[in-house]
């Protein structure tokens, strides 16, 4: 009895591989712009931001390409967040500011403990919140002035439309902390952007 030709099996494998590559390519195009903005705001350096995003895509491709496409977004942002944290630790070592960093982290966590009941503002539409009269440069400047954790919470929740639970997983913190960071980001952005449009 003849079985399926080996060439057909090989062709099927190639098609499957090409399909994954094509879907990854589409995914990269969809998220790369927003991811780059996030990293530029977090690092203040375009080249560093680009490297972090590229390294994260490479890691996603190498380790998680065969996972369902629905899992790629949280996986990618988890990888990106870890890369960012590594970069920040390296920068801290270079600048020899260990005492300053420890103090900042402790104070931040103490503030969060007393604010966990803040309501999550789930219905904010970034297009409406960030008034269309504002230029992209003004918006990016306001976001870049936020503390890192507020940047992450705002961009993941508002721009990437992730729920609180997924955002907490990516940021490696509690859902209460995400709500607090997000709430503070909203308040701070409203304050900064009001300087451009007092009305």
C-alpha positions in Angstrom: 0.0 0.0 0.0 1.3 3.4 -0.9 1.5 6.1 1.8 1.4 9.8 1.3 4.5 10.9 -0.6 7.2 12.3 1.7 7.3 15.5 -0.5 3.6 16.2 0.5 4.4 15.9 4.2 7.4 18.1 3.8 5.3 20.7 1.9 2.7 20.7 4.6 5.4 21.3 7.2 6.8 24.2 5.1 3.4 25.7 4.7 2.8 25.5 8.5 6.2 27.2 9.1 5.5 29.9 6.6 2.1 30.5 8.2 3.7 31.0 11.6 6.3 33.3 10.1 3.6 35.3 8.2 1.5 35.7 11.3 4.5 36.8 13.4 5.3 39.3 10.7 1.8 40.8 10.9 1.9 40.8 14.7 5.3 42.6 14.7 3.9 45.3 12.4 0.9 45.7 14.7 2.7 46.2 17.9 6.1 47.5 17.1 5.1 51.2 16.8 3.4 51.3 20.2 6.1 49.2 21.8 8.8 51.6 20.5 6.9 54.6 22.0 6.7 52.8 25.3 10.4 52.1 25.4 11.4 55.6 24.2 9.3 57.0 27.1 10.9 54.6 29.5 14.5 55.0 28.4 14.7 58.4 26.9 16.8 57.0 24.0 15.5 56.0 20.6 18.4 53.6 19.8 18.1 51.8 23.2 14.3 51.6 22.7 14.7 50.1 19.3 17.2 47.5 20.5 15.0 46.5 23.4 12.0 46.0 21.1 14.0 44.1 18.5 15.6 41.8 21.2 12.1 41.1 22.5 10.8 40.1 19.1 13.7 37.8 18.6 13.1 36.2 21.9 9.4 35.8 21.1 10.3 34.2 17.8 12.8 31.8 19.3 10.9 30.6 22.3 7.2 31.2 21.7 6.5 31.2 17.9 4.5 28.0 18.1 2.3 29.2 20.9 -1.2 30.3 19.9 -1.2 33.8 18.4 -3.6 35.0 21.1 -0.8 34.6 23.6 1.8 36.5 21.7 0.8 40.0 23.0 1.1 39.3 26.7 4.2 37.2 26.1 5.9 39.9 24.1 5.2 42.6 26.6 6.4 40.4 29.5 9.7 39.8 27.6 9.9 43.5 26.8 9.3 44.5 30.4 12.0 42.1 31.6 14.5 43.5 29.0 13.7 47.0 30.2 14.2 46.1 33.8 17.6 44.5 32.9 18.6 47.7 31.1 17.6 49.8 34.0 19.6 47.7 36.4 22.6 48.0 34.2 22.2 51.8 34.0 21.9 51.9 37.8 25.1 50.0 38.3 26.9 52.3 35.9 25.7 55.3 37.8 26.3 53.7 41.2 23.1 54.9 42.7 22.0 51.8 44.6 21.0 53.7 47.7 18.8 56.1 45.8 17.2 53.2 43.9 16.3 51.2 47.0 14.8 54.3 48.7 12.6 55.1 45.7 11.3 51.5 45.4 10.5 51.3 49.1 8.7 54.6 49.1 6.7 53.7 46.0 5.5 50.4 47.5 4.5 52.1 50.8 2.4 54.5 48.9 0.7 51.7 46.9 -0.2 49.8 50.1 -2.5 52.6 51.2 -4.1 53.1 47.8 -5.2 49.6 46.6 -8.9 50.5 46.6 -8.6 53.0 43.7 -11.2 52.2 41.1 -9.8 51.1 37.8 -10.8 53.5 35.0 -11.6 50.8 32.4 -13.7 52.9 30.0 -11.1 55.5 29.1 -10.7 55.9 25.4 -7.1 57.1 24.6 -8.4 58.8 21.4 -10.8 60.9 23.5 -8.6 61.2 26.6 -5.6 62.4 24.5 -7.4 65.2 22.8 -6.9 65.2 19.0 -5.7 68.8 19.3 -2.6 67.6 21.0 0.4 66.8 18.8 2.1 63.4 19.0 5.1 65.2 20.4 3.1 66.8 23.2 1.6 63.5 24.1 4.9 61.6 24.1 6.5 64.4 26.2 3.8 64.1 28.8 4.0 60.3 28.9 7.8 60.4 29.1 7.5 62.6 32.3 5.6 59.8 34.1 7.4 57.5 36.5 8.2 54.2 34.8 5.5 52.1 36.4 2.8 54.7 35.6 4.0 54.7 32.0 3.7 51.0 31.7 0.3 50.8 33.4 -1.1 53.6 31.2 0.3 52.3 27.9 -0.6 48.7 28.5 -4.1 49.5 29.8 -5.1 52.4 27.6 -3.1 51.9 24.4 -2.9 48.1 24.3 -6.3 47.7 25.8 -5.2 45.0 28.2 -7.2 44.1 31.3 -5.9 44.7 34.8 -5.0 41.0 35.4 -2.9 40.7 32.2 -1.2 44.0 32.9 -0.4 42.9 36.4 1.2 39.7 35.0 3.3 41.6 32.6 4.4 44.2 35.2 4.9 41.5 37.8 2.8 43.2 40.5 -0.6 43.0 42.0 -3.8 44.1 40.3 -4.2 46.7 43.0 -0.8 48.2 42.1 -1.8 48.4 38.4 -5.0 50.3 39.3 -3.0 52.7 41.5 -0.3 53.3 38.9 -2.9 53.7 36.1 -5.0 56.1 38.1 -2.0 58.2 39.0 -0.9 58.2 35.3 -4.3 59.5 34.2 -4.3 62.3 36.8 -0.7 63.3 35.9 -1.3 63.2 32.2 -4.4 65.4 32.5 -2.3 67.9 34.5 0.6 67.9 32.1 -1.6 68.1 29.0 -3.8 70.9 30.5 -0.7 73.1 30.2 -1.0 72.8 26.4 -4.8 73.4 26.4 -5.9 75.2 29.5 -9.6 74.8 28.5 
